[in-house]
Amino acid sequence: MRTLTSRLTAVLASLLLAACALLPGSDPLRVELVGIEPIEGQGLELRLAVKLRVQNPNDAPVEFDGSALELEVNGKTLASGVSDQRGSVPRYGERVLVVPMSISALGAVRQALALADGSMTTRDSVPFVLRGKLAGGAFGAVRFSQEGSLAVGTLLPRAAR
């Protein structure tokens, strides 16, 4: 009986792998950071509304029912956020998502110290990495990452500029 069960399991696993191999390949989503705006926070935290343009270069829509983001600036995590927003990115289409993100007081101090460092004063911009995922859909989460640079002036409070 065990031999029959193990053979049946092996056959089912082989069929599942073959079915996955028949699925057409899809291109990764293109995600661009298009805006960062301050929003009201609590206590010592800073809050940002991060706007992302998500482009779907595929023939099928991408459904999602949540998102998570992490923003790394100058090699250190600056902000993170989640949203339970639901929706879809249409086939060969795009959508702008807004995800609220929080910056802890410690993270803000760490970034301020890095910006105040003598080596940073000669640079007009700092590198960033935005990592995230859109949750849901037929095959789980769709992960994405974007790298670029931010103008130092956008990271400083208005009074410090």
Secondary structure, 3 states (H helix, E strand, C coil): CHHHHHHHHHHHHHHHHHHHHHCCCCCCCEEEEEEEEEECCCCCCEEEEEEEEEEECCCCCEEECCEEEEEEECCEEEEEEEECCCEEECCCEEEEEEEEEEECHHHHHHHHHHHHCCCCCCCCEEEEEEEEEECCCCCCCEEEEEEEEEEHHHHCCHHHC
